[in-house]
Amino acid sequence: MPLGAVRRLIVERAEPLSGRCRYVADLGAQRIASPILVARRGDRCDAVIENQLPQPTTVHFHGLTLPEAQDGAGFDPIAPGASKALRFEVKNRSGLYWFHAHPHGFTAEQVHAGLAGLLVVTDAEDAALDSALALTPGNRLALAVADARVAGSLLRPYAPSAEDCLHGWFGNRALVNGALDARVPVAPGWVRLQLLNASNARGLLLEFRDNARTGNANVPFHLLGTDGGLLAAPVPVERVFVYSAERVDIAIDVSGRGELTAVSAAFDPRHQARGGRMHRHPAREHYPPLAAETVCAPEGSRDAAHFLPDGAELALFMLNVGGAAGAAPPRLPARISTLPEATAAADAAPRRMRLDFDERAGFLIDQTPYRLDEIAFPVARGAREIWEVRNSPISMPHPMHMHGFGCRVLRRQGTFGPARRLATASAGRLPTDLGIKDTVVVWPNETVWLALDFTLPDDAAFRGRQRYMLHCHNLEHEDGMMMRNFAVL
C-alpha cells in the first residue's frame, strides 16, 4: 500500500482469540491490519494517528531521518483516546524500514502485541537491481520475523517474569508477517528477500536449507543490503546474524529446488550476566497491561513449557518453489549501488560509551538509568563523529539503535565465537557491517567503532534543537531504561 495513501493510522485491539493488537490503516471503506507500506524516496506522509489503546503509545518510523516532533521516540506520547498529526517526507535511501510503538515503559508489550509494520522505500538504484535480477511477480518479498510463545495455535499473553525482563522475552515459535508456519510460494529464479528481525530480543543466525537434500550443506545466498539500503556490491554468504531491529536484503537463487526452509541456526548467545533485575519504568504504574497479566513480577514464572532460549535453533518459514523453470537466472551485477566505503573524519576523537551491567539496576549505558529530561550530550549540527561503544564482559549482546541517523561500522575488536567466525570483512567486520546501519549489535567484551554524520535536512521542521535517542533494541532492556537522549544543536 502506498505510504501517501494512508490518511489515518489507528492503534487498536484485535480479535480476543489472537491476543494481539494491531495497526490499522484506514483508507475510507478499506481497512488493512498491519499494512506493508511502500514509498518512493521523496514521497510525503500526511496522516493522523488515533490511539484506541488503554495505554499511551507512539509510532516511531525506525531508520528514517525525521525531526523530533515526528520521530515518535516517546518524548511526546499519545494518551489513550487522543490523536496526533503525522507529517513528513521520506528522505532516506531505498531499503526496508519499519514503524512500531515506542512509548517509554510499554514498547516491549505493544510491539509483541503486533504494533509494528514494514515500510519499503524504493529509488532508482533499487529499481535497477530488480530489473537486473529479472524478478518474476511474487519473488520480491518483505518479511517481518518475530518469535512468540504459542500453545496449540494460540499466542500466550505477554507476561514476562523478572528474568524475562533481564534477558529478553523469548518465544518457542516464529511468526512471519503475523502468521505461524509461514509458507511463501515463489517461482524459479532469483528471490529478493528483505527481512526484519521484529523479535523483542531474539537474535537470528539466518541460513537456508534445501528440504530435499540431506547433510549439513546450506544453500548459499548473497547479501545485497542492510538497515539503510543497498551495499556497494553483493557479498556471497551462507549465514548472517540479524539481531532485534536489524534488517537484511538478500538474493537467493531457487532454480532447481523445491522447498527451502529458512532457519535460525543454533549459536552461543553469550548471556554472561546472572542475577539482577531491570528497572521498571514508573509510567507502568498508571496504566493496565494489555493482557491483564503481571509484567516483570519477581515471583513470575518464565513459562518454560513455551520458551526457547536465545541461540536455540528455530525454524522461521518456508519458500515453496513452483512453476516451470525458465531461462537461467542472470548473473548478479558486480556493483549494485553508489554507496562509498566507510570513512571517518581524520581529526575526530572518539566519543566513548560503555554498556554496563549492575545487579541492582540491570543493563545501563554509561552506568546511568534513563531520565526523560536528561540530555546526555549535545552534538553540533553537521558534525562528523566517531562513537566507540564497548560492552562489558559480564553482559549479553546489545543491539544498539540510533534514532534519526544512520552510521557506518569502522571496526570491531574482541568479537567472540560464532560472530568472530563470520567476521570476514576488513577490520574484523561482519558482512552486515558493510552498509548503512541504524542498529548495531555489540557482543560481550566487544568494542565497535562507528562513524556518524549529524547533518540534518535544511527544512523548517528540522530547525532548532532536535532530541534523539540511543538505546538497546532488546525491548525489555529499552523498557528497563537502557536508553540515553542526545540533542543536535
N, C-alpha and C positions, 0 to 999 in steps of 0.2 A: 504494500500500500504506500503511495507517495506520502512523504512527510508533510508536504504542503496541503494535503487533503484533510489533515487532522484539524478539527475545529474544537473538539472537547476531548480531554483525556481524563476519564473518570476512574477514580480509585475506589473499588468496591469489593464486597464479599462475593464469592462464587457459591456454587451449589453446596449444601451442607455435606453431602457424601464425600466430596473430594477433599474437604478440609483445606482448600487453597483459596487465596484471594486472587484478584486479577486486575490488570489494567484493561480498560475498555476504550477503544477509540470509537467515538460516535460520529458517524457520517450520515446524519439525518436518520433514515429508517434502518440503515445498516449498522450493526454493532459487531465489532470483531474483538474477541478477547485476546490479550497479549499479542498485539499485532507485530509483524516484522515490517518495519518502516524502511523505505528506500528513498534516498535523496541524492541528487547530484550536487557536487560542490558548488556553492553559491545559492542553493535553494534556501527559502525562508520558512520558518515555522511561526505560526500565529495561532495560538490555541489558549484555552482556559482549562486549568487543572481543577477538578472538583474532588474534594476529599469526603467520601462517604464511609470512612472507617471510624471506629471508636477511639482511634489513636491519632496523634499528629503524624503527618507524612510530608515528603517532598518528592520531587522527581529530578534525579541527577542524571544528566546526559554524560555518561562516563567516557572520557577520552576527548570530548570536544573542547575547543577553546572558546569559552563563554565568559561574559562578565559575571561578577559575583552575584548580581541580582537574579541571574538566570541559571547559575551553576547548580542549584539545588543541593547545596552542601550541608544543610541543616542549620545554617545561621538564622534562617527565617522560615521556620516550619509552618505548614498549613494546618490549622486547627481542625478538629472534626466539624464537618458541616460547612467549612469555609472554602474559598476558591482563590486562585491566583492566576494572573495573566502570564503566558509563556510566549516570549517573542525573541527570536534570534535568527541569525544567518549561519549556515554551515560553512565554515572556513577551512576545514581540515581536508587533508588528502583522502583519496579513496581508501576504504578499509572497513572492517567490522567494528562498529562502536555499539554501545548499548545504553539503555536507560533503566534506572532502578530506584527504588525507595532509598532515602538516605537520611531519615530523621535520627537525631542523636538518641541512642538508647534503644531504638526499635528497628534498626536496619536489618539485623540478622533474622528476626522474626518475620518481618514483612517481605524480605526477598525470598526467604524459604517458602513463604505462603504464596508465592507466584508473582510478586510485584516486580517484574523485570521483563524487558523486551529488547529486541535486536534493532539496530539501525545500520543498514548497509549504505555506505556512501560510495558513489561512483564518480569517475572522471575519465579523461581521455586515455590515460595510461591503463586504467582498469579495463576499458572497452577494448583497447588494442590487445590486451592479454587474452581476453575471452575469444577474440577473433583468431588469434594465433593458436589457441588450443582447439579450435573448431568444436566448441562445446555444443552438444545436442541439447534440445529442450529438456529440462529436468536434471541436467548434470552439473548445474551450479547450485550449491546448497548453502544455507546459513543455518547453523545448528547451535543451540544453547544446551550444554550438557550439565546437569546437576545431579547430585545424589540425594536420596530421601530415604527415610525409614518406612518400609512398606510391610504390612501384614496382609496376606492374601492379595487383593487388588486395591486395598485402601491405604492411603498415606496416614501415617501416625502423626498426631499433633506435635507441634514444636513445644517441647517441654524439657529443655536442657537441664542437666544436673550441673553442679558446681564444676565437676571435672570436664563436662562438655564445654562449659564456658571458658575453661582454661585452655583446652587443646583444640576446640572446634567441634561443631555439630557434624558428625559423620553418619551417613546412611548405609543401607545394605543393597540398594538398587539404583540404577541410573534412570533418570528422566531426560528425554531429548525433546526439546520444544514442548515440554509438559507431558509427554507420553512415555509410558513404560514399554519395554521390549520393542523399541522402535525399529522398524524395517523400512528402509528407504529404497524405492525402485530407481535404478539408473540404467542407462544404455551403455553398450561397449564404447570404449574410447577413454578420453580424459574425463575425470570428475574433479571439479574445483570445489573444495570444501572450506568454508570459513566457519571456524569453530570457536566458541566461547566456553571457557570453564566458568559456569554460573553457580558452582557449588559454594556453600558458605565457607568451607575450609579445606576441602579435599584437594590434594594435588593429583594431577593425572600424568602418567607416563604413557603417552598415546602411541599405539602401534596397531598395525593391521595384520590379520591372519586370514589365510585362504582356507575356508572350511572344508574344501575338497582335498586338501593335501595335509599329510601328517609331518611331524618333525617340528623343529624349533625355528625354521626359517620364516622370517616376517616378510610381508610384501613391502618393497621399498616405495617411497614416495618422495616428493620434492616440496621443500618449504619455500613458499612464494612470498609470504609477508607475515607481519606480527601486528601488535596493537594498533600502530599508527600507519598501516598501509604496506605497500609492496617493498620488498628488498630490491637492491640493485640487480641481483641475479638470483636464479633459483639455486637452492642448496639441496643436494641429494642426501636423504636421511632414511633411517629405519625406525626411529622413535624420537619423540621430542617431549620435554617436560612442558606442561601447561598448568600453571598454578591458578588459584582463585583469581578471577577477573582478567587473566591473560587471554589473548586471542592468537590463533594461528590461521594462516591462509595456506592451504596445501593443494597440490595437484597429484592425483594418483591415477595411473593407467590401469583400468579394469578390463582391458581387452583379453579375451580368452579365459576369463574367470566367471564363476557362477555366483558365489556368495562369499563376501568378506565380512569378518567381524572386527569392529573397532574395539580395542581393549585398553584399559589402563593396566599396564603390566605391574607386577609386584616390585617394590623397591623399599629401601630403608628410608623412612621419612625423617629420621634424626630428631625425634621428640625427646630432647635431653632433659627438659625441666620436669621436676617431680614435686608434688605438693603445691601448696599455694592456691590462690584463687584470684580471679579477676575482680576489679571494681564493678559495682553495679551502678549504672547511670541513674542519678537522682530523678530524672524525668519519669522513670518507670513507676515510681510510687503514686503517680497521679492518674494513671490510665490502666484499664484491664488488659491482660493478654488476649490476643485474638482467639486463641483456642481454649480459653478459660482454664489454663493449666499454670503451674508454677514455672518460673524462669530462673535458672541459676540457683535453685534451692540447695543448701548444703546437704540436706537429707535425701535429695532426689537420686533416683537410680539412673545409670547410664543406659538402660534399656538394651542389655547385652544381646537379647534374642534378635534384635533388629539393627545391629551395629556391626560394621566392618571398619577396622582401624584404618587410618591414613596409611597409604602404601600397600594395602592389600589389593590383589588382582580383582578387577571389576569389569565385567562386560558392559559396553556402552551402547552400541547399536550395530545394525547390520546393513550392508549395502547389497541389495539383490540385483544382479546384473541380468537383464533380459533384453530380448530383441536380436535381430540379425546383426552379425558383425559386418561393419562396413570396411572402408579402406583403413589401412594402418594409420594410427593417430599421428599427427605431425610432431616433429621434434620441438622440444621446448626452446624458446628463444634464449640466446646467451645472456641478453640484457632484457629486463622487464620494467625498469623504471630509471629515472634520473637521480635517484637517491644518492647523495655523496657519501664518502667514507666518514665515519665518526671522528671528529676532531675536538680539541679543547683549546680555549684561549691560552696563549703562551704564558701570560702573566697571571693566570688565575690561581690563587692559593685555595686549596680545597676547604669547603665548609664541612666540618666533621660532625657526624651524627652517630649515636650508638643506640642499638636496640638491646634493652636490658630485661632481666627477669628479677622480680622481687617477690618473695614468698607472701608478703602481706598485700602487695598491690598488683601482682600479676606482671604482664608484659608492658613495658613502657618505652617511650622514645626519650633518650637523654634523661632517664630517671625521673621523668616529670609526668604525673597524671594530667589528663586534658582538662583545660578550662576554656569555656566558650569565649570569655572576654580577653584571653591571652593572645598576644602576638609574639610568637617565639622568636622571630627575627624578621627584619624588613629586607626587601630586595629592590634594588634600583631598576626601574623600567628600562628594558633594553640590555640589562646586564647579562653577561655570559659567565656562568659559574660551574665549578666542579663540586659535586657532592661526594664525600667519602662516607659511605654507610657501612658500619661494622656491626655484625651480630655477635652477641655474647656466645661463648662456648656452651653455657648452660641455657639452652634456648630451644627453638624449633624453627622451621622455615617460616619466614615472614614475607608475603607478597606485598611490597610497599607500593602504594599508589599515590601519584601526584595529581592533584586537580589542576585543570587549566592548561597544562604544559606537557608536551612530550619530552623525552630525554633520549640520549644515546649512551649505551653502555660502553665505557672505555676499557675497563679491565676488571678481572676477578682475581682474588687471591685467597687461598685457604679453602677452596671448594673441596668437598668431601664426597667420596663414594660414587654412587651412580651418576650424580651430576658431573663430577670430575671426568668420568669416562666419556661423557657427551661433550666435553669442552674441547671441540675440535677446531674452533676458530682461534685467531691470534689473541694474545694477551689473556689466555685462559677463559675466553668467552664461549658461550653456547651458541649454536646456530641461531637460536631465537633472540640472541643479543644483538644481531647484526642490523636490525631495523629500528624504527622509531618505537619507543616504549612509553607507556604511561603507568605500567605496573611491572615491577622487577622483584623477583624472589631473591631473598638473601638467606643463605643457609647458615646454620650454627657455626660460629668461628670463622665465617667468611667475611671478607671486605670487598665491596663493589664500588667502583668509581663511575660516576655518571656525569655527563655533560648536559647542561640545561641552558636554554636561551630564553630569557624573560621578556622578549619583545612581544608587545600586545598590539592588536589592530588599532589604527588611528580612527576609531569610531567614537561617537559621543557616549555610547553605552560603556566604554572601557575607560573613560576619563575619571580622574580622582583615584583615591586609594581603592585597591581591589584585594579582598581577602580570599585566600585559597587554603587548601589543606594538604597535609601529608599524613597518611595513615596506613596501618596494616589492613589489607583486604581479606584477611581471615575475619569474617564478620562478627564473630564472637569477640575477637580482640578489639575490633572497632567499637562495638558497643561497650566494651570494658575500658574504653577511653585511651587506647593506644593510638593517639592522634595528636597532631600539633597544627596550629594555624601559622601561616606566614602572610605577609602583606607586600604587594607590589606597589611601589610609590613612584 
